[in-house]
Every structure is written in C-alpha cells, then in structure tokens.
Amino acid sequence: MSRAGPILLCIVIAGFLLWLELQTHHPTVKEGSIALSDVLGGGGENFERVTGPVPLRFPADHGRHDAYRNEWWYFTGNLESADGRRFGFQYTLFRFKLGDTQSSGSDWDSEHLWMAHFAVSDLANQQFHSEERFARDALGLAGATTERWWLGSWRVDALNPGWQLEVMADSMGLRLDLVPVREKVLQGREGFSRKGPEPGQASLYYSHTRLNASGQLSVGDWSGQVSGLAWLDREWGSGQLDDSLAGWDWFALHLDDGRDLMVYRLRRLDGSASEFSAGALVWPDGRFRILQSGDFTTRSRRRWRDQEGVEWPLAWRIEVPDHGIDLIVDAAFDKQRWRASVPYWEGMVDIREGRGERVVGHGYMELSGYADRPGQARNRPR
C-alpha cells in the first residue's frame, strides 16, 4: 500500500474531528443574540406545559424531559484553597427544544439544542473567566440521563450520593465531587413553581441547596485543591415567563448558622416585583419553608455600570421578617458579567448582617434581563 493511503485517511479523520469540534463549540452564535423571550416566552403548541403539580420521581427526574421547551441543570458555589484563596464557580447545562422539526431518518437529526456555560471567579485577581459551548444532541454530542449530563467532554456523572463535575476549558478546569448535605427542596407547591397568572406560566423546580464540594481547580497560572459549598437548581417547563416580565434577580445564600436561603425576584418591565416572586428557607435538619412574595423584601443598594453602559444592581438588602433575617448581599467583586449569547451577571457574593459589618455567609447571585433590549433603565428594580 502506498504512503498516500494512510496520509489521506489521517487528513479525512482529522477534518471530521475538527468538524465535530466546531459542532460542539457552535462559534456562529453572537454575543447577546439570545434574549430571555427567545427561550422562556410563549410555549407554543409543540411543547408540553406545566399546569399543575405532578409527582416528581427520582432518580428519573434528574434526567431530561424532552416534551418541554427548556430545562437546565445549574451548579454554583464558593470554593477555597488551603491557603485561603477564594473562588466562585458556575456550571450550567441548558436544553432547548427546537420546535416543529421534520425528521429525515438520519442519525444527524436533532430536535434539541444544548448550551453549556462554565465560569470561574478568581477573587484575588478580581478576574472572571468564562466559556460557552453549544451542540445538538445528534450522535450523542450532548444529552442527559439519570447517570450523566454532558456536552462534548464537559460532563457531570452521578455518584452515590451526589455528582462528579469535570469541565476543562482553555483558561480553566474544574473537577469536583458534589455531595448533598441534606434532602432536596421541592420549590413552590411540591415542585410546581408558578411564574405568572396564565396556565403554563410555570415550571417544575427542585433544588439541592447545600452540597459539600471538594476537588481540583485550575485557573490562569494557579492550580490546587479546593473545597467549599455548592448549590444545584433543576428546572424545566415551556413558556414560563409572562410578557410583562423583563427578567429576574436570584439569590442562593449559604448562611454560617447552617441555614440556606433562596429568593428570586421576578421583575416587571417597569422594574417592580411580580407577585409570583418566591423562595425557600432551609434549616440544618432539612426542614424548609416555601416563601411567597409577601414573606420577604429585596431592595437594591448599589449599581455598577459595565463598559456597554448597562447598570447592574450588585448590592441588595434582603429581609425575611418572620424569621429574623436581615442581610446585605454584595458582589465579591463587580466584573462577573457574562459576555456570551445570553447577556447576564452571575457571580459570587458576600453576606453581611443588615445592621453591621460581620460576614455571615457566602452565596451566588444571578441578574438577568438587564441587557436584553435597548432602554435598560426601565428594567431597574424599585
């Protein structure tokens, strides 16, 4: 056989592998090209909708729910090295059903687009490292079962109990064991979380609010062992957001007294809070109380203007009067804004007493919808 044969074969294989890599990275999606309304607006006739409580079953509901328009697997957490260096991390896998697609019978057919976001916040250097990848689920490029959630080489594998996260990118890498400290929380009414007044403006939603995290982190020129606390949110539905909503402000907080607090503020176009804002307070023994919009207050205290001129409210006062909670939540550092297909702010926060300076915990905050459209001022909270 001539040398040309194997050389040509290697070129063909290399080209095919490069093509697969491009399918995973999906580089044609531009910054800010996906708005909340694109994926969380009206459900349409081709998607199942969440209209009431249904029994959640595990481990089955850790896997995908193809009948619904969208869902996500969402890890956030605060980590620390042995010498006290602090980091935050986010890893999210999203699935979007593409709607009315015609199958050709080919293995390349796909009804779903997958997107993964991976970010590390380096507090010492005040640097935010992030990477976004896309894939369709044809040929197993992305997917989710009860045992594994993945997009390309980025994956989460089930442990007993918990999960192992392994994500490697150009400027950072993370391998963590994530073990639940307490039982999951069924958000809303037994997992049925309403987001608006109309049927279908809801999701199925549960959380593991406290996970012990330990493993290996590399970011920039630093690498080492880390440990800390993490949070998992799981949610799926179709057309959750009412047209009157601009976005949300979400807080996942680990308090030093062992309690976990999650509140989210659904924000109307005029900046006011929707009556469908909600949350949960979890005690160390696993008991939890679902919070309605009237059970808590959130007031912004400080804004940061990014280089595009978008203002992000990065400090908040959060009060839950019936449970003696009065907190100041502030970004650990300001520049944790995502510059990807979906523009949002997501990062590590410090928690202090509402009437003092004592640090009483750490957590994560997500701010969405502020940069989705021109005229961001109307989306300011009030």
MIVEX-737792 format. One record per residue (C-alpha): residue in three letters; x, y, z. Coordinates in nm, 2 decimals, padded with zeros to 4 digits. Example, Ala and Ser with C-alpha at 12.3 -4.5 7.8 and 13.67 -1.06 7.14 Angstrom:
<fivos>
aa->ala | east->01.23 | north->-00.45 | up->00.78
aa->ser | east->01.37 | north->-00.11 | up->00.71
</fivos>
This chain:
<fivos>
aa->met | east->00.00 | north->00.00 | up->00.00
aa->ser | east->00.14 | north->00.35 | up->-00.09
aa->arg | east->00.21 | north->00.61 | up->00.18
aa->ala | east->-00.07 | north->00.83 | up->00.03
aa->gly | east->-00.34 | north->00.59 | up->00.16
aa->pro | east->-00.29 | north->00.63 | up->00.53
aa->ile | east->-00.19 | north->01.00 | up->00.50
aa->leu | east->-00.52 | north->01.07 | up->00.32
aa->leu | east->-00.71 | north->00.87 | up->00.58
aa->cys | east->-00.55 | north->01.07 | up->00.86
aa->ile | east->-00.64 | north->01.40 | up->00.68
aa->val | east->-01.00 | north->01.28 | up->00.65
aa->ile | east->-01.02 | north->01.17 | up->01.01
aa->ala | east->-00.86 | north->01.50 | up->01.13
aa->gly | east->-01.11 | north->01.70 | up->00.92
aa->phe | east->-01.40 | north->01.50 | up->01.06
aa->leu | east->-01.29 | north->01.55 | up->01.42
aa->leu | east->-01.24 | north->01.93 | up->01.36
aa->trp | east->-01.60 | north->01.94 | up->01.22
aa->leu | east->-01.73 | north->01.76 | up->01.53
aa->glu | east->-01.54 | north->02.01 | up->01.75
aa->leu | east->-01.70 | north->02.30 | up->01.56
aa->gln | east->-02.04 | north->02.15 | up->01.61
aa->thr | east->-01.98 | north->02.14 | up->01.99
aa->his | east->-01.84 | north->02.50 | up->02.01
aa->his | east->-02.10 | north->02.65 | up->01.77
aa->pro | east->-01.90 | north->02.97 | up->01.71
aa->thr | east->-02.16 | north->03.15 | up->01.50
aa->val | east->-02.37 | north->03.24 | up->01.80
aa->lys | east->-02.30 | north->03.61 | up->01.87
aa->glu | east->-02.29 | north->03.79 | up->02.20
aa->gly | east->-02.64 | north->03.90 | up->02.31
aa->ser | east->-02.81 | north->03.71 | up->02.03
aa->ile | east->-03.04 | north->03.51 | up->02.26
aa->ala | east->-03.29 | north->03.70 | up->02.48
aa->leu | east->-03.50 | north->03.56 | up->02.76
aa->ser | east->-03.81 | north->03.58 | up->02.55
aa->asp | east->-03.65 | north->03.35 | up->02.29
aa->val | east->-03.64 | north->03.06 | up->02.53
aa->leu | east->-03.87 | north->03.13 | up->02.82
aa->gly | east->-04.16 | north->03.31 | up->02.64
aa->gly | east->-04.48 | north->03.16 | up->02.49
aa->gly | east->-04.48 | north->02.79 | up->02.48
aa->gly | east->-04.65 | north->02.72 | up->02.15
aa->glu | east->-04.85 | north->02.41 | up->02.05
aa->asn | east->-04.55 | north->02.18 | up->02.01
aa->phe | east->-04.45 | north->02.17 | up->02.38
aa->glu | east->-04.60 | north->02.02 | up->02.69
aa->arg | east->-04.67 | north->02.28 | up->02.95
aa->val | east->-04.66 | north->02.28 | up->03.33
aa->thr | east->-05.02 | north->02.35 | up->03.45
aa->gly | east->-05.01 | north->02.20 | up->03.80
aa->pro | east->-04.83 | north->01.98 | up->04.05
aa->val | east->-04.72 | north->01.64 | up->03.93
aa->pro | east->-04.53 | north->01.38 | up->04.14
aa->leu | east->-04.16 | north->01.42 | up->04.10
aa->arg | east->-03.97 | north->01.08 | up->04.09
aa->phe | east->-03.61 | north->01.03 | up->04.15
aa->pro | east->-03.37 | north->00.94 | up->04.01
aa->ala | east->-03.58 | north->00.97 | up->03.69
aa->asp | east->-03.63 | north->01.34 | up->03.72
aa->his | east->-03.26 | north->01.40 | up->03.73
aa->gly | east->-03.26 | north->01.32 | up->03.36
aa->arg | east->-03.41 | north->01.51 | up->03.06
aa->his | east->-03.77 | north->01.60 | up->02.99
aa->asp | east->-03.79 | north->01.62 | up->02.61
aa->ala | east->-04.16 | north->01.72 | up->02.59
aa->tyr | east->-04.09 | north->02.06 | up->02.75
aa->arg | east->-03.94 | north->02.35 | up->02.57
aa->asn | east->-03.65 | north->02.42 | up->02.80
aa->glu | east->-03.47 | north->02.29 | up->03.11
aa->trp | east->-03.14 | north->02.33 | up->03.29
aa->trp | east->-02.90 | north->02.17 | up->03.54
aa->tyr | east->-02.74 | north->02.46 | up->03.73
aa->phe | east->-02.44 | north->02.43 | up->03.97
aa->thr | east->-02.30 | north->02.73 | up->04.16
aa->gly | east->-02.06 | north->02.75 | up->04.45
aa->asn | east->-01.79 | north->02.92 | up->04.66
aa->leu | east->-01.46 | north->02.74 | up->04.70
aa->glu | east->-01.14 | north->02.80 | up->04.90
aa->ser | east->-00.79 | north->02.67 | up->04.88
aa->ala | east->-00.59 | north->02.55 | up->05.18
aa->asp | east->-00.41 | north->02.89 | up->05.19
aa->gly | east->-00.74 | north->03.08 | up->05.20
aa->arg | east->-00.76 | north->03.18 | up->04.83
aa->arg | east->-01.13 | north->03.22 | up->04.73
aa->phe | east->-01.30 | north->03.13 | up->04.40
aa->gly | east->-01.66 | north->03.10 | up->04.27
aa->phe | east->-01.78 | north->02.87 | up->04.00
aa->gln | east->-02.08 | north->02.82 | up->03.78
aa->tyr | east->-02.16 | north->02.53 | up->03.55
aa->thr | east->-02.49 | north->02.51 | up->03.37
aa->leu | east->-02.62 | north->02.28 | up->03.11
aa->phe | east->-02.93 | north->02.40 | up->02.91
aa->arg | east->-03.16 | north->02.21 | up->02.68
aa->phe | east->-03.38 | north->02.39 | up->02.43
aa->lys | east->-03.63 | north->02.20 | up->02.22
aa->leu | east->-03.63 | north->02.34 | up->01.86
aa->gly | east->-04.00 | north->02.30 | up->01.80
aa->asp | east->-04.16 | north->02.16 | up->01.48
aa->thr | east->-03.87 | north->01.97 | up->01.32
aa->gln | east->-03.91 | north->01.72 | up->01.03
aa->ser | east->-03.71 | north->01.40 | up->01.07
aa->ser | east->-03.52 | north->01.27 | up->00.77
aa->gly | east->-03.44 | north->00.94 | up->00.95
aa->ser | east->-03.07 | north->01.04 | up->00.96
aa->asp | east->-02.85 | north->00.99 | up->01.26
aa->trp | east->-02.77 | north->01.36 | up->01.23
aa->asp | east->-03.13 | north->01.46 | up->01.31
aa->ser | east->-03.19 | north->01.65 | up->01.63
aa->glu | east->-03.48 | north->01.82 | up->01.80
aa->his | east->-03.28 | north->01.98 | up->02.07
aa->leu | east->-03.01 | north->02.24 | up->02.11
aa->trp | east->-02.78 | north->02.22 | up->02.41
aa->met | east->-02.58 | north->02.51 | up->02.56
aa->ala | east->-02.33 | north->02.49 | up->02.85
aa->his | east->-02.18 | north->02.78 | up->03.05
aa->phe | east->-01.87 | north->02.74 | up->03.26
aa->ala | east->-01.73 | north->03.02 | up->03.47
aa->val | east->-01.47 | north->03.07 | up->03.75
aa->ser | east->-01.44 | north->03.39 | up->03.96
aa->asp | east->-01.09 | north->03.45 | up->04.09
aa->leu | east->-01.13 | north->03.69 | up->04.39
aa->ala | east->-00.76 | north->03.75 | up->04.45
aa->asn | east->-00.71 | north->03.88 | up->04.09
aa->gln | east->-01.07 | north->04.00 | up->04.05
aa->gln | east->-01.09 | north->03.81 | up->03.72
aa->phe | east->-01.39 | north->03.64 | up->03.57
aa->his | east->-01.31 | north->03.35 | up->03.33
aa->ser | east->-01.60 | north->03.21 | up->03.12
aa->glu | east->-01.66 | north->02.99 | up->02.83
aa->glu | east->-01.98 | north->02.89 | up->02.64
aa->arg | east->-02.03 | north->02.59 | up->02.42
aa->phe | east->-02.32 | north->02.46 | up->02.20
aa->ala | east->-02.41 | north->02.13 | up->02.05
aa->arg | east->-02.71 | north->01.94 | up->01.91
aa->asp | east->-02.77 | north->01.60 | up->02.06
aa->ala | east->-02.73 | north->01.42 | up->01.73
aa->leu | east->-02.47 | north->01.14 | up->01.75
aa->gly | east->-02.46 | north->01.18 | up->02.13
aa->leu | east->-02.28 | north->01.51 | up->02.12
aa->ala | east->-02.48 | north->01.63 | up->02.42
aa->gly | east->-02.75 | north->01.49 | up->02.64
aa->ala | east->-02.87 | north->01.40 | up->02.99
aa->thr | east->-02.97 | north->01.07 | up->03.16
aa->thr | east->-03.01 | north->00.98 | up->03.52
aa->glu | east->-02.64 | north->00.89 | up->03.53
aa->arg | east->-02.47 | north->01.16 | up->03.32
aa->trp | east->-02.53 | north->01.51 | up->03.19
aa->trp | east->-02.28 | north->01.62 | up->02.92
aa->leu | east->-02.19 | north->01.84 | up->02.63
aa->gly | east->-01.89 | north->01.72 | up->02.45
aa->ser | east->-01.62 | north->01.65 | up->02.70
aa->trp | east->-01.79 | north->01.86 | up->02.97
aa->arg | east->-01.98 | north->01.62 | up->03.19
aa->val | east->-02.15 | north->01.55 | up->03.53
aa->asp | east->-02.16 | north->01.19 | up->03.64
aa->ala | east->-02.38 | north->01.05 | up->03.92
aa->leu | east->-02.22 | north->00.94 | up->04.24
aa->asn | east->-02.38 | north->00.76 | up->04.53
aa->pro | east->-02.48 | north->01.01 | up->04.67
aa->gly | east->-02.42 | north->01.32 | up->04.46
aa->trp | east->-02.24 | north->01.40 | up->04.14
aa->gln | east->-01.89 | north->01.45 | up->04.00
aa->leu | east->-01.83 | north->01.75 | up->03.78
aa->glu | east->-01.55 | north->01.75 | up->03.53
aa->val | east->-01.51 | north->02.05 | up->03.30
aa->met | east->-01.19 | north->02.16 | up->03.12
aa->ala | east->-01.16 | north->02.48 | up->02.91
aa->asp | east->-00.88 | north->02.69 | up->02.76
aa->ser | east->-00.80 | north->02.90 | up->03.07
aa->met | east->-00.96 | north->02.69 | up->03.35
aa->gly | east->-01.05 | north->02.35 | up->03.46
aa->leu | east->-01.26 | north->02.20 | up->03.74
aa->arg | east->-01.31 | north->01.85 | up->03.88
aa->leu | east->-01.54 | north->01.84 | up->04.19
aa->asp | east->-01.72 | north->01.59 | up->04.39
aa->leu | east->-02.05 | north->01.73 | up->04.50
aa->val | east->-02.23 | north->01.55 | up->04.79
aa->pro | east->-02.57 | north->01.66 | up->04.93
aa->val | east->-02.57 | north->01.76 | up->05.29
aa->arg | east->-02.95 | north->01.74 | up->05.32
aa->glu | east->-03.25 | north->01.64 | up->05.12
aa->lys | east->-03.37 | north->01.82 | up->04.81
aa->val | east->-03.62 | north->02.10 | up->04.83
aa->leu | east->-03.93 | north->02.09 | up->04.61
aa->gln | east->-03.98 | north->02.46 | up->04.52
aa->gly | east->-04.32 | north->02.62 | up->04.50
aa->arg | east->-04.61 | north->02.37 | up->04.56
aa->glu | east->-04.45 | north->02.03 | up->04.57
aa->gly | east->-04.22 | north->02.13 | up->04.28
aa->phe | east->-04.48 | north->02.33 | up->04.09
aa->ser | east->-04.34 | north->02.68 | up->04.07
aa->arg | east->-04.58 | north->02.94 | up->03.92
aa->lys | east->-04.42 | north->03.23 | up->03.73
aa->gly | east->-04.73 | north->03.41 | up->03.60
aa->pro | east->-05.11 | north->03.42 | up->03.61
aa->glu | east->-05.19 | north->03.21 | up->03.30
aa->pro | east->-05.19 | north->02.83 | up->03.27
aa->gly | east->-04.85 | north->02.71 | up->03.16
aa->gln | east->-04.66 | north->03.01 | up->03.31
aa->ala | east->-04.49 | north->02.77 | up->03.55
aa->ser | east->-04.21 | north->02.52 | up->03.58
aa->leu | east->-04.12 | north->02.21 | up->03.77
aa->tyr | east->-03.84 | north->02.30 | up->04.00
aa->tyr | east->-03.63 | north->02.14 | up->04.28
aa->ser | east->-03.30 | north->02.23 | up->04.44
aa->his | east->-03.02 | north->02.07 | up->04.64
aa->thr | east->-02.94 | north->02.38 | up->04.84
aa->arg | east->-02.62 | north->02.26 | up->05.02
aa->leu | east->-02.36 | north->02.03 | up->04.86
aa->asn | east->-02.02 | north->01.97 | up->05.01
aa->ala | east->-01.77 | north->02.04 | up->04.72
aa->ser | east->-01.41 | north->01.92 | up->04.70
aa->gly | east->-01.17 | north->01.86 | up->04.42
aa->gln | east->-00.92 | north->02.03 | up->04.19
aa->leu | east->-00.93 | north->02.37 | up->04.03
aa->ser | east->-00.70 | north->02.53 | up->03.77
aa->val | east->-00.74 | north->02.89 | up->03.66
aa->gly | east->-00.48 | north->03.10 | up->03.48
aa->asp | east->-00.14 | north->03.00 | up->03.62
aa->trp | east->-00.29 | north->02.87 | up->03.95
aa->ser | east->-00.38 | north->02.51 | up->04.03
aa->gly | east->-00.46 | north->02.34 | up->04.36
aa->gln | east->-00.71 | north->02.16 | up->04.58
aa->val | east->-01.03 | north->02.34 | up->04.68
aa->ser | east->-01.33 | north->02.28 | up->04.89
aa->gly | east->-01.65 | north->02.46 | up->04.98
aa->leu | east->-02.02 | north->02.47 | up->04.94
aa->ala | east->-02.23 | north->02.44 | up->04.62
aa->trp | east->-02.59 | north->02.46 | up->04.51
aa->leu | east->-02.79 | north->02.27 | up->04.24
aa->asp | east->-03.10 | north->02.40 | up->04.08
aa->arg | east->-03.31 | north->02.19 | up->03.84
aa->glu | east->-03.60 | north->02.34 | up->03.64
aa->trp | east->-03.80 | north->02.26 | up->03.33
aa->gly | east->-04.11 | north->02.39 | up->03.15
aa->ser | east->-04.25 | north->02.58 | up->02.85
aa->gly | east->-04.33 | north->02.94 | up->02.82
aa->gln | east->-04.27 | north->03.02 | up->03.19
aa->leu | east->-04.24 | north->03.40 | up->03.16
aa->asp | east->-04.53 | north->03.63 | up->03.12
aa->asp | east->-04.49 | north->03.91 | up->02.86
aa->ser | east->-04.49 | north->04.17 | up->03.14
aa->leu | east->-04.16 | north->04.03 | up->03.28
aa->ala | east->-03.82 | north->04.17 | up->03.20
aa->gly | east->-03.61 | north->03.92 | up->03.39
aa->trp | east->-03.52 | north->03.82 | up->03.74
aa->asp | east->-03.29 | north->03.87 | up->04.04
aa->trp | east->-03.19 | north->03.54 | up->04.20
aa->phe | east->-03.00 | north->03.47 | up->04.52
aa->ala | east->-02.87 | north->03.14 | up->04.66
aa->leu | east->-02.73 | north->03.20 | up->05.00
aa->his | east->-02.54 | north->02.97 | up->05.25
aa->leu | east->-02.56 | north->03.12 | up->05.59
aa->asp | east->-02.29 | north->03.04 | up->05.85
aa->asp | east->-02.56 | north->02.93 | up->06.10
aa->gly | east->-02.64 | north->02.64 | up->05.87
aa->arg | east->-02.95 | north->02.78 | up->05.70
aa->asp | east->-02.99 | north->02.82 | up->05.33
aa->leu | east->-03.19 | north->03.10 | up->05.18
aa->met | east->-03.30 | north->03.12 | up->04.81
aa->val | east->-03.52 | north->03.41 | up->04.69
aa->tyr | east->-03.59 | north->03.52 | up->04.34
aa->arg | east->-03.75 | north->03.84 | up->04.23
aa->leu | east->-03.94 | north->03.83 | up->03.90
aa->arg | east->-03.90 | north->04.18 | up->03.76
aa->arg | east->-04.17 | north->04.35 | up->03.56
aa->leu | east->-04.08 | north->04.58 | up->03.27
aa->asp | east->-04.13 | north->04.88 | up->03.49
aa->gly | east->-03.88 | north->04.74 | up->03.75
aa->ser | east->-04.13 | north->04.64 | up->04.01
aa->ala | east->-04.15 | north->04.29 | up->04.16
aa->ser | east->-04.41 | north->04.04 | up->04.04
aa->glu | east->-04.64 | north->03.88 | up->04.29
aa->phe | east->-04.51 | north->03.55 | up->04.16
aa->ser | east->-04.17 | north->03.61 | up->04.31
aa->ala | east->-04.08 | north->03.34 | up->04.56
aa->gly | east->-03.81 | north->03.15 | up->04.75
aa->ala | east->-03.73 | north->02.89 | up->05.02
aa->leu | east->-03.57 | north->02.89 | up->05.36
aa->val | east->-03.40 | north->02.57 | up->05.46
aa->trp | east->-03.29 | north->02.47 | up->05.82
aa->pro | east->-02.99 | north->02.25 | up->05.90
aa->asp | east->-03.21 | north->01.95 | up->05.98
aa->gly | east->-03.36 | north->01.96 | up->05.62
aa->arg | east->-03.69 | north->02.13 | up->05.71
aa->phe | east->-03.79 | north->02.40 | up->05.47
aa->arg | east->-04.04 | north->02.67 | up->05.43
aa->ile | east->-04.15 | north->02.79 | up->05.09
aa->leu | east->-04.16 | north->03.17 | up->05.08
aa->gln | east->-04.42 | north->03.37 | up->04.89
aa->ser | east->-04.36 | north->03.72 | up->04.76
aa->gly | east->-04.51 | north->03.88 | up->05.07
aa->asp | east->-04.27 | north->03.70 | up->05.30
aa->phe | east->-03.96 | north->03.88 | up->05.20
aa->thr | east->-03.83 | north->04.21 | up->05.06
aa->thr | east->-03.54 | north->04.28 | up->04.83
aa->arg | east->-03.41 | north->04.64 | up->04.79
aa->ser | east->-03.11 | north->04.73 | up->04.57
aa->arg | east->-02.84 | north->04.95 | up->04.73
aa->arg | east->-02.56 | north->04.99 | up->04.48
aa->arg | east->-02.53 | north->04.97 | up->04.10
aa->trp | east->-02.23 | north->04.91 | up->03.87
aa->arg | east->-02.22 | north->05.03 | up->03.51
aa->asp | east->-02.04 | north->04.80 | up->03.27
aa->gln | east->-01.85 | north->04.91 | up->02.96
aa->glu | east->-02.16 | north->04.89 | up->02.75
aa->gly | east->-02.34 | north->05.13 | up->02.98
aa->val | east->-02.57 | north->04.86 | up->03.13
aa->glu | east->-02.64 | north->04.91 | up->03.50
aa->trp | east->-02.64 | north->04.61 | up->03.73
aa->pro | east->-02.77 | north->04.62 | up->04.09
aa->leu | east->-02.49 | north->04.44 | up->04.27
aa->ala | east->-02.57 | north->04.51 | up->04.63
aa->trp | east->-02.91 | north->04.43 | up->04.80
aa->arg | east->-03.08 | north->04.43 | up->05.13
aa->ile | east->-03.28 | north->04.11 | up->05.18
aa->glu | east->-03.52 | north->04.07 | up->05.47
aa->val | east->-03.74 | north->03.78 | up->05.58
aa->pro | east->-03.91 | north->03.94 | up->05.89
aa->asp | east->-04.09 | north->03.64 | up->06.03
aa->his | east->-03.76 | north->03.45 | up->06.06
aa->gly | east->-03.54 | north->03.73 | up->06.18
aa->ile | east->-03.34 | north->03.76 | up->05.86
aa->asp | east->-03.19 | north->04.10 | up->05.77
aa->leu | east->-02.90 | north->04.07 | up->05.53
aa->ile | east->-02.68 | north->04.28 | up->05.30
aa->val | east->-02.58 | north->04.08 | up->04.99
aa->asp | east->-02.30 | north->04.23 | up->04.78
aa->ala | east->-02.09 | north->04.11 | up->04.49
aa->ala | east->-01.75 | north->03.98 | up->04.60
aa->phe | east->-01.62 | north->04.19 | up->04.30
aa->asp | east->-01.81 | north->04.37 | up->04.03
aa->lys | east->-01.68 | north->04.23 | up->03.70
aa->gln | east->-01.86 | north->03.90 | up->03.69
aa->arg | east->-02.08 | north->03.98 | up->03.39
aa->trp | east->-02.13 | north->03.72 | up->03.12
aa->arg | east->-02.04 | north->03.83 | up->02.77
aa->ala | east->-02.19 | north->03.55 | up->02.56
aa->ser | east->-02.50 | north->03.47 | up->02.36
aa->val | east->-02.72 | north->03.54 | up->02.67
aa->pro | east->-02.60 | north->03.86 | up->02.85
aa->tyr | east->-02.64 | north->03.83 | up->03.23
aa->trp | east->-02.45 | north->03.88 | up->03.55
aa->glu | east->-02.37 | north->03.58 | up->03.76
aa->gly | east->-02.12 | north->03.56 | up->04.04
aa->met | east->-02.01 | north->03.51 | up->04.40
aa->val | east->-02.14 | north->03.73 | up->04.67
aa->asp | east->-02.06 | north->03.80 | up->05.04
aa->ile | east->-02.34 | north->03.82 | up->05.30
aa->arg | east->-02.33 | north->04.06 | up->05.60
aa->glu | east->-02.56 | north->04.15 | up->05.88
aa->gly | east->-02.81 | north->04.40 | up->05.78
aa->arg | east->-02.71 | north->04.64 | up->06.06
aa->gly | east->-02.34 | north->04.56 | up->06.09
aa->glu | east->-02.03 | north->04.45 | up->05.90
aa->arg | east->-01.99 | north->04.10 | up->06.03
aa->val | east->-01.98 | north->03.84 | up->05.74
aa->val | east->-02.24 | north->03.58 | up->05.80
aa->gly | east->-02.22 | north->03.37 | up->05.48
aa->his | east->-02.15 | north->03.35 | up->05.11
aa->gly | east->-02.35 | north->03.26 | up->04.80
aa->tyr | east->-02.43 | north->03.33 | up->04.44
aa->met | east->-02.64 | north->03.59 | up->04.26
aa->glu | east->-02.79 | north->03.60 | up->03.91
aa->leu | east->-02.93 | north->03.91 | up->03.74
aa->ser | east->-03.10 | north->03.86 | up->03.40
aa->gly | east->-03.28 | north->04.07 | up->03.15
aa->tyr | east->-03.10 | north->04.40 | up->03.21
aa->ala | east->-02.91 | north->04.39 | up->02.88
aa->asp | east->-03.16 | north->04.21 | up->02.66
aa->arg | east->-03.31 | north->04.51 | up->02.49
aa->pro | east->-03.24 | north->04.89 | up->02.44
aa->gly | east->-03.35 | north->05.12 | up->02.72
aa->gln | east->-03.23 | north->04.92 | up->03.02
aa->ala | east->-03.33 | north->05.19 | up->03.26
aa->arg | east->-03.69 | north->05.07 | up->03.26
aa->asn | east->-03.57 | north->04.74 | up->03.40
aa->arg | east->-03.42 | north->04.89 | up->03.71
aa->pro | east->-03.56 | north->04.74 | up->04.03
aa->arg | east->-03.76 | north->04.97 | up->04.25
</fivos>
